[in-house]
Amino acid sequence: MADSKIDFNALGQAIDTTWGRSSTPKTASYSVKITMQGVDRILVSYAAVVNFGTERQMIEMKRAYESEAGSVVGEVMKKVKANYKDLTGSALSVKEAGEPSDSLEIINLNVHNARRTAYYRRKAVFEIG
């Protein structure tokens, strides 16, 4: 359950990426968005566009993106905690709740071209403590 000392206004500012400098990613290869899920959880959504040619490459790319997504989500959560601390002066405690869910959605398929394009997505839920 969320601690009653959490400043939800500051937490909302720390996770907001809808306008200003925070809405402009420093990379064009992926996107990370964070939303509140009630008073005690946050959902982190990672999305990337993946290109591959064969089924084997698809499996290899999925493994590679699982690793990259995990590290990117971890860095984003560190930044959220640092932003929250800058805004309030107190630390924010978050803990991953369960295993993240991964999906790969093919968005471009052509029988005359071996290249496939897909969205790789990861959703991770964190408990606020």
Residue pairs with C-beta under 8 A, 6 or more apart in sequence:
1 39
1 40
2 39
2 40
2 128
2 129
3 93
3 128
3 129
5 90
6 92
6 128
7 84
7 87
7 88
7 90
8 36
8 39
10 84
10 87
10 88
11 36
11 84
11 92
11 128
12 36
13 83
13 87
14 80
14 81
14 83
14 84
14 87
14 92
15 34
15 35
15 36
15 42
15 80
16 22
17 23
17 32
17 33
17 34
25 31
25 32
29 48
29 49
30 46
30 47
30 48
30 68
30 69
30 72
31 46
31 47
31 48
32 44
32 45
32 46
32 47
32 72
32 73
32 76
33 44
33 45
34 42
34 43
34 44
34 45
34 76
34 80
35 42
35 43
35 45
36 42
36 43
37 43
37 125
39 128
40 127
40 128
41 97
41 125
41 126
41 127
41 128
42 94
42 125
42 126
42 128
43 123
43 124
43 125
43 126
44 73
44 76
44 77
44 123
44 124
44 125
44 126
45 121
45 122
45 123
46 69
46 72
46 73
46 121
46 122
46 123
46 124
47 119
47 120
47 121
48 65
48 68
48 69
48 119
48 120
49 117
49 118
49 119
49 120
50 61
50 62
50 65
50 104
50 117
50 118
50 119
50 120
51 115
51 116
51 117
51 118
52 58
52 60
52 61
52 115
52 116
52 118
53 114
53 115
53 116
54 114
58 104
58 116
58 118
61 120
62 102
62 104
62 120
65 120
66 102
66 122
69 100
69 102
69 120
69 122
70 100
70 122
73 100
73 122
73 124
77 94
77 126
80 92
80 94
81 91
81 92
81 94
84 90
84 91
84 92
85 91
85 92
92 128
93 128
93 129
94 126
94 127
94 128
94 129
95 126
95 127
95 129
96 124
96 125
96 126
96 127
97 125
97 126
97 127
98 125
100 122
100 123
100 124
100 125
101 122
101 123
101 124
102 120
102 121
102 122
103 119
103 120
103 121
103 122
104 118
104 119
104 120
104 121
105 118
105 119
105 121
106 116
106 117
106 118
107 117
107 118
107 119
108 115
108 116
108 117
108 118
109 116
